[in-house]
Amino acid sequence: MSVNAGDILRGELVMEEDDNKNKIELKVFGKRWMILAIAVIYQLVSCINIVCFGHINNVLVKLLRVKPYEVDWIFLAADSTYIGLSVPVAAVATKLGFRKLTLLMVLCMVVGCMLLFLGVMVQQHGYPVVVLGELFLGMSFVFNFSIIPLLPAVWFPANEVAVAIALQMVARGVGIGVGSVITPHIVAVDQSIPTIRMHLMIMFGIVSFISILLFVASYFMVDDCPPSPPTISRSKTYLDDKTESMWTVLKSFKGFFMNGSFLVVLFVYSVIFPINNVYTVLLASILHKRFPGRTGLNKTSGLVVMCSWVVGAVAGCFIGPIIIKTKTYKPVLLVGVASTVLCTTTVTLGVYFGQVIAITAGIISMGICDITCSISMLELMAEVIFPKSIEQCAMIAASTMAVVQLTYVLANRAILTHWGAWESTVFPVVTSFVACTILCIVPTPYRRSKENGGITESQELLPREG
């Protein structure tokens, strides 16, 4: 299916400059905003499902008759799919096309939501069904890691790319925020098992219905691409994307790992991106360990994490336009990573001294750091790997990030169980400091911006390569 120029959401002309400062007319289509709306709603629904179990660990121990670390694996099941499927999906992504990727992404979410509904409904053996549901949601997220950068690359002009990424990241933050706060408010450990089961069934029944509607909308609205590429840089890689064989794509991965600038951004992405997710999963358990006997900690945890993601979502509405106007991807990323070091240190000190205000301030501020790093990292990654495919790059990033996130959660859970609460918060402090140091030292060239019309030395912050 393709977009017709005579569509009611007809095209409009935009101007870009090539390397010689010549003005070139390109056409973009209004339908891009409807496709972006589908991606935004997807982020909301899927993120609610991914994180909603983190703040009711003790409730799920009661409902599913499992141990606390087994509840962690409900969340970590998604990470397992990233690790196993990211490279194969990257190899076939360009052959499938944007439409099929989107339909597979939403279809996996539909199946995952329905399995979560079934898992909390059955009275016996619900745990493996819930884990299976999260595996399907993880598969959906694997496709989504390709869609996040691919959607703006295929449909949006250069001056709107950061906005398209930012809106998806904002939706992700809102979804995680809602997922963090809703379950502690609808279920509690002192409720009866039938009551817990009924409340969770209502929740997952609603999200299953929404996901089905989203699949129908995707089937009728999403196309592979507009009739013409929206940017100069996209026009130069567009045909290559369609003609590359799977074997060529797999061999191209070697080129990514020979790119020193990409490896730096990949490392930063892998260690910074999961930190807020780790607090989303473990904060309630950390608070229960640090403040034994105190009531209402699940709700407190959920509210703090919700505020973190919502504040980050609001901040993303301002950060995206700033990045578009200035193209200062690396300076913005450096500020975000340095702020992450400060926030994680604040959380550690807050847990150590038993100061809930410090813990709250650190985690809420982390939301701003997370959205800042997410938007600028994806843009910087696209710069350093150009003209290679950003969707393949995103798959590699998803796989490595999943390994690190898995390590974070398992290591911190073990430390929390065998040592103590504040010790379990030190790991992110160390890794974010290392990432900040490396990012300061290694130069990162802006190759895509040069192709689209030039970049200033000050925007790169550090001396350029070659």
matplotlib code that plots the C-alpha trace (Angstrom):
import matplotlib.pyplot as plt

x = [0.0, 1.3, 0.4, -1.3, -0.4, -4.2, -4.7, -6.9, -3.8, -1.9, 1.7, 3.4, 6.7, 9.7, 13.1, 16.6, 20.1, 22.6, 26.4, 26.7, 24.1, 21.6, 18.0, 16.2, 12.4, 11.2, 7.6, 6.2, 2.8, 0.3, -0.3, 3.0, 1.2, -1.4, 1.2, 3.1, -0.1, -0.3, 3.3, 2.6, -0.4, 1.5, 4.2, 1.6, -0.1, 3.0, 4.9, 2.0, 2.1, 5.9, 6.3, 3.0, 4.3, 7.4, 5.6, 3.4, 6.1, 4.7, 1.1, 2.2, 4.1, 0.8, -1.4, 0.9, 2.5, 6.1, 9.2, 10.2, 13.1, 10.6, 8.4, 11.5, 11.7, 8.2, 9.9, 13.2, 11.4, 11.2, 15.0, 15.6, 13.8, 15.8, 19.0, 17.8, 15.9, 17.5, 20.1, 17.7, 15.1, 17.7, 18.7, 15.2, 13.9, 14.7, 13.3, 10.0, 9.4, 7.9, 4.3, 5.0, 7.3, 4.5, 1.9, 4.1, 4.9, 1.3, 0.2, 2.7, 1.4, -2.1, -1.1, 1.0, -1.9, -4.3, -1.9, -1.5, -5.3, -5.4, -2.4, -4.1, -7.5, -6.5, -6.2, -3.3, -0.2, -0.8, 2.8, 4.2, 1.3, 2.1, 5.8, 4.8, 2.7, 5.7, 7.8, 5.4, 5.5, 9.3, 9.1, 6.9, 9.5, 12.2, 10.3, 9.6, 13.3, 13.5, 10.4, 11.4, 14.2, 12.8, 9.4, 11.0, 13.7, 11.1, 8.3, 9.6, 11.7, 15.0, 13.7, 11.0, 13.0, 13.8, 10.2, 9.0, 11.5, 10.7, 7.0, 7.6, 9.9, 7.4, 4.6, 7.0, 7.5, 3.8, 3.1, 5.7, 4.4, 0.8, 1.9, 3.9, 1.1, -2.1, -1.3, -0.4, -3.7, -5.9, -4.4, -2.8, -1.2, -4.0, -6.7, -8.1, -6.8, -10.2, -10.3, -6.7, -7.4, -10.6, -9.0, -6.0, -8.4, -10.3, -7.1, -5.7, -9.1, -9.1, -5.5, -6.2, -9.2, -7.2, -4.4, -6.9, -8.2, -4.7, -3.9, -7.0, -6.0, -2.4, -3.7, -5.7, -3.5, 0.2, 2.0, 5.6, 6.7, 5.6, 5.9, 9.2, 11.8, 11.4, 15.2, 18.3, 20.1, 17.2, 17.0, 20.6, 20.1, 16.5, 17.2, 20.0, 17.7, 15.3, 17.9, 20.2, 20.2, 19.9, 23.5, 24.7, 22.9, 24.5, 27.9, 27.3, 27.2, 31.0, 31.2, 29.3, 31.8, 34.7, 33.3, 34.9, 32.4, 29.5, 30.9, 31.2, 27.6, 26.5, 28.2, 26.6, 23.2, 23.5, 24.5, 22.3, 19.1, 18.2, 18.8, 15.4, 13.9, 15.9, 14.5, 11.0, 11.4, 13.3, 12.4, 9.5, 11.8, 14.5, 12.1, 10.7, 14.3, 15.3, 12.1, 10.9, 7.4, 6.4, 3.0, 2.1, 5.5, 4.1, 2.0, 4.9, 7.2, 4.6, 3.9, 7.6, 8.3, 5.2, 6.3, 9.8, 8.4, 5.7, 8.3, 10.5, 7.7, 6.9, 10.6, 10.8, 8.3, 10.9, 14.1, 13.0, 12.5, 15.8, 17.7, 16.0, 17.0, 20.6, 21.5, 23.7, 23.2, 26.5, 26.4, 22.9, 23.8, 26.8, 24.5, 22.0, 24.7, 26.4, 23.1, 22.4, 25.6, 24.3, 20.8, 22.0, 24.4, 21.5, 19.4, 22.3, 22.9, 19.1, 18.8, 22.0, 20.8, 17.1, 16.0, 12.9, 13.0, 16.5, 15.4, 12.3, 14.3, 16.9, 14.5, 12.1, 15.1, 16.2, 13.1, 14.5, 17.9, 16.3, 14.4, 17.3, 19.7, 17.1, 16.4, 20.0, 21.5, 19.4, 20.1, 23.8, 23.9, 22.2, 24.9, 28.0, 26.8, 25.5, 25.0, 24.4, 20.9, 19.6, 17.1, 19.9, 21.9, 18.8, 18.6, 22.2, 21.6, 18.5, 20.4, 23.3, 21.0, 19.0, 22.2, 23.1, 19.5, 19.4, 22.8, 21.6, 18.4, 19.9, 23.0, 21.0, 18.5, 21.2, 23.0, 19.6, 18.9, 22.3, 23.8, 21.5, 19.4, 21.9, 24.5, 22.1, 22.0, 25.8, 26.2, 24.4, 26.5, 29.7, 28.5, 27.1, 30.3, 32.3, 30.0, 30.3, 34.1, 34.4, 31.9, 33.9, 37.1, 36.1, 35.1, 31.8, 31.4, 28.1, 28.1, 24.3, 24.1, 27.0, 25.1, 21.9, 23.6, 26.5, 27.4, 29.4, 32.4, 30.8, 27.8, 30.1, 31.7, 34.9, 37.3, 35.9, 37.4, 39.1]
y = [0.0, 3.5, 7.1, 8.8, 12.5, 13.1, 11.9, 14.2, 14.6, 15.9, 16.7, 20.1, 21.4, 22.0, 23.4, 21.9, 22.9, 20.4, 20.4, 23.3, 25.4, 24.9, 25.0, 21.7, 21.2, 18.1, 16.9, 15.8, 14.4, 15.2, 11.5, 11.3, 12.9, 10.1, 7.4, 9.2, 9.2, 5.4, 5.1, 7.4, 5.5, 2.3, 3.7, 4.6, 1.2, -1.0, 0.8, 0.6, -3.2, -3.5, -1.7, -2.1, -5.1, -3.4, -1.6, -4.5, -7.2, -8.3, -8.4, -10.7, -12.9, -13.5, -13.8, -15.9, -17.9, -17.1, -15.5, -11.8, -12.5, -14.5, -11.4, -9.5, -12.0, -10.9, -7.6, -9.2, -11.5, -8.6, -8.0, -11.7, -11.2, -8.0, -10.1, -13.0, -11.2, -7.8, -9.0, -11.2, -8.5, -6.0, -8.3, -8.5, -5.0, -3.3, -6.3, -6.2, -2.5, 0.0, -1.2, -4.9, -3.9, -1.7, -4.4, -7.1, -4.7, -4.0, -7.6, -8.8, -6.3, -7.5, -11.1, -10.0, -8.0, -10.9, -13.3, -11.0, -10.9, -14.7, -15.0, -13.0, -14.7, -18.3, -19.6, -22.0, -21.7, -18.0, -17.1, -18.8, -17.3, -13.8, -14.3, -15.5, -12.4, -10.3, -12.2, -11.2, -7.6, -7.9, -9.1, -6.1, -3.8, -5.3, -4.2, -0.8, -0.1, -0.2, 1.9, 4.7, 6.1, 4.6, 6.5, 10.0, 8.9, 7.6, 10.1, 13.4, 16.3, 17.0, 19.8, 17.6, 14.4, 15.3, 16.3, 12.9, 11.1, 13.3, 12.7, 8.9, 9.3, 11.6, 9.0, 6.3, 8.4, 9.0, 5.3, 4.2, 6.9, 5.7, 2.0, 2.8, 4.5, 2.6, -0.9, 0.2, 2.1, -0.7, -3.6, -4.0, -6.9, -6.8, -7.4, -10.9, -12.8, -12.7, -8.9, -8.6, -10.9, -9.0, -5.6, -6.7, -8.5, -5.2, -3.3, -5.8, -6.2, -2.5, -2.4, -5.5, -3.7, -0.6, -2.6, -4.4, -1.0, 0.2, -2.9, -2.1, 1.5, 0.4, -2.0, 0.7, 3.8, 2.7, 2.6, 1.6, 5.1, 8.4, 8.7, 10.7, 10.8, 13.8, 14.6, 14.7, 12.2, 9.8, 10.0, 8.9, 5.8, 5.0, 2.7, 1.0, 0.1, -1.6, -3.6, -4.8, -8.6, -10.1, -11.4, -7.9, -6.4, -9.0, -8.2, -4.5, -5.0, -5.3, -1.8, -0.5, -2.1, -0.7, 2.8, 4.1, 7.0, 4.7, 2.4, 5.3, 6.4, 2.7, 2.3, 5.5, 4.5, 1.0, 2.1, 5.3, 4.3, 1.4, 3.3, 4.8, 1.5, -0.2, 2.2, 1.5, -2.2, -2.1, 1.1, -0.5, -3.4, -0.9, 1.1, -2.0, -3.0, 0.4, 1.2, -2.2, -2.1, 1.2, 1.0, 2.5, 2.1, 0.6, 3.7, 5.9, 4.1, 4.2, 8.0, 8.8, 6.9, 8.3, 11.8, 11.0, 9.9, 12.6, 15.3, 13.8, 13.7, 17.4, 18.3, 16.4, 18.8, 21.6, 19.6, 18.3, 21.8, 23.0, 20.1, 20.8, 24.4, 24.0, 20.5, 20.4, 16.7, 16.0, 19.0, 18.1, 14.5, 15.5, 17.6, 14.7, 12.1, 14.4, 15.2, 11.4, 11.0, 13.7, 12.1, 8.6, 9.9, 11.7, 8.6, 6.6, 9.2, 9.4, 5.6, 5.6, 8.4, 7.3, 10.6, 10.0, 13.6, 13.0, 9.7, 11.4, 14.4, 12.2, 9.9, 12.6, 14.6, 11.4, 11.7, 14.9, 13.3, 10.2, 12.1, 14.4, 11.5, 9.4, 12.1, 13.3, 9.8, 8.6, 11.7, 11.5, 7.8, 8.6, 11.3, 9.1, 6.0, 7.9, 6.8, 3.4, 2.4, 3.8, 0.9, -1.6, 0.5, 0.7, -3.1, -3.4, -0.7, -2.5, -5.8, -4.3, -2.2, -5.3, -7.1, -4.1, -3.7, -7.4, -7.1, -4.0, -5.7, -9.1, -7.6, -5.0, -7.6, -9.9, -7.0, -5.9, -9.4, -10.2, -6.8, -3.9, -1.1, 1.6, -0.8, -1.8, 1.8, 2.2, 0.4, 3.0, 5.8, 4.1, 3.3, 6.7, 8.4, 6.2, 7.0, 10.7, 10.5, 8.6, 10.8, 13.9, 12.4, 10.8, 13.0, 12.3, 13.6, 15.0, 13.2, 13.3, 17.0, 17.7, 15.8, 17.8, 21.2, 21.6, 21.8, 24.3, 23.4, 24.7, 22.3, 19.3, 20.6, 18.6, 18.6, 16.7, 13.6, 13.7]
z = [0.0, -0.8, -0.2, -3.1, -3.9, -4.1, -0.6, 1.6, 3.7, 0.6, 0.4, 1.1, -0.1, 2.2, 1.3, 2.1, 1.2, -0.3, 0.2, -2.2, -0.5, -3.4, -2.4, -3.1, -3.0, -1.1, -0.5, 2.9, 3.6, 6.3, 6.8, 8.7, 11.8, 11.8, 11.6, 14.4, 16.5, 16.1, 17.3, 20.2, 21.4, 21.0, 23.3, 25.9, 26.0, 25.7, 28.4, 30.8, 30.4, 30.6, 33.9, 35.8, 37.8, 39.3, 42.2, 43.3, 43.8, 47.1, 45.7, 42.8, 45.2, 46.9, 43.7, 41.6, 44.5, 43.5, 45.0, 44.6, 42.2, 40.0, 39.8, 38.5, 35.6, 34.5, 33.6, 32.5, 30.1, 27.7, 28.0, 27.1, 23.8, 23.0, 23.4, 21.3, 18.5, 18.0, 15.4, 13.4, 13.3, 12.2, 9.4, 8.0, 8.9, 5.6, 3.6, 5.6, 5.1, 7.5, 7.2, 8.0, 10.9, 12.4, 12.0, 13.6, 16.4, 17.2, 16.7, 19.2, 21.7, 21.2, 21.9, 24.9, 26.4, 26.0, 27.6, 30.6, 30.9, 30.8, 33.2, 36.0, 35.3, 35.8, 39.4, 38.7, 36.6, 35.9, 36.3, 33.1, 31.1, 32.4, 31.6, 28.1, 27.7, 28.6, 26.1, 23.3, 24.6, 24.4, 20.8, 20.1, 21.6, 19.4, 16.4, 18.1, 18.6, 14.8, 14.3, 16.7, 14.4, 11.2, 11.3, 11.3, 8.8, 6.3, 6.8, 8.3, 6.9, 8.7, 10.8, 12.3, 13.0, 16.6, 17.3, 16.0, 18.2, 21.2, 21.0, 21.0, 24.0, 25.7, 25.2, 26.6, 29.7, 30.2, 29.7, 32.2, 34.6, 34.3, 34.6, 37.7, 39.6, 38.5, 39.8, 43.4, 43.5, 42.3, 44.2, 47.6, 49.5, 52.2, 49.6, 49.0, 46.0, 44.1, 44.5, 43.2, 40.3, 39.3, 39.4, 37.3, 34.8, 34.3, 33.7, 31.2, 29.5, 28.8, 27.4, 25.3, 23.7, 23.0, 21.5, 19.1, 18.0, 17.4, 15.2, 13.1, 12.7, 11.8, 9.1, 7.4, 7.9, 7.9, 4.5, 3.7, 2.7, 1.1, -2.7, -2.3, 0.5, 2.8, 3.2, 1.0, 3.2, 3.1, -0.7, -0.9, 1.2, 0.3, -2.6, -0.8, 2.0, -0.4, -2.3, 0.4, 0.9, 4.4, 4.1, 3.2, 6.2, 8.5, 7.1, 7.5, 11.3, 11.2, 10.0, 13.0, 15.4, 13.4, 14.0, 17.2, 17.6, 17.3, 20.0, 22.4, 21.8, 22.0, 25.4, 26.7, 25.4, 27.0, 30.5, 30.7, 29.0, 31.5, 34.7, 35.2, 34.2, 36.9, 39.5, 38.1, 38.8, 42.1, 43.9, 45.9, 47.0, 48.0, 50.1, 51.8, 52.6, 53.9, 55.8, 57.1, 58.5, 57.0, 55.1, 51.8, 50.2, 47.0, 46.4, 47.3, 44.9, 42.1, 42.6, 42.7, 39.5, 37.8, 38.6, 37.2, 33.9, 33.6, 34.4, 31.8, 29.3, 29.9, 29.6, 26.3, 24.8, 25.3, 24.7, 21.3, 19.8, 21.3, 19.7, 16.3, 16.4, 17.6, 16.5, 19.6, 20.1, 21.9, 24.3, 25.3, 25.8, 27.9, 30.1, 30.4, 31.3, 33.8, 35.4, 35.6, 37.7, 40.1, 40.3, 40.9, 43.6, 45.2, 45.3, 46.9, 49.6, 50.2, 50.7, 52.9, 55.2, 55.1, 53.5, 51.4, 50.1, 48.6, 47.0, 45.6, 44.2, 42.6, 40.9, 39.7, 38.3, 36.6, 34.4, 32.8, 32.4, 30.8, 28.1, 27.5, 26.9, 24.9, 22.3, 21.9, 21.9, 19.1, 17.0, 17.8, 16.9, 13.5, 12.9, 13.6, 11.6, 8.5, 5.8, 7.4, 8.3, 11.6, 12.0, 12.0, 14.5, 16.7, 16.8, 18.0, 20.6, 21.8, 22.2, 24.1, 26.3, 27.2, 28.3, 30.5, 31.9, 32.7, 34.5, 36.4, 37.7, 38.5, 40.2, 42.2, 43.3, 44.5, 46.3, 47.8, 49.1, 50.5, 51.5, 51.8, 50.3, 49.6, 48.3, 45.6, 44.2, 43.7, 40.4, 38.3, 39.9, 38.8, 35.2, 34.5, 35.7, 33.4, 30.5, 31.1, 31.2, 28.0, 26.2, 27.1, 25.7, 22.4, 19.3, 17.5, 13.9, 12.6, 9.3, 8.6, 9.3, 6.9, 4.2, 4.8, 4.8, 7.1, 10.8, 12.8, 14.8, 18.0, 17.5, 17.6, 20.8, 20.3, 17.3, 14.3, 12.9, 9.5]

ax = plt.figure().add_subplot(projection="3d")
ax.plot(x, y, z, "-o")
ax.set_aspect("equal")
plt.show()
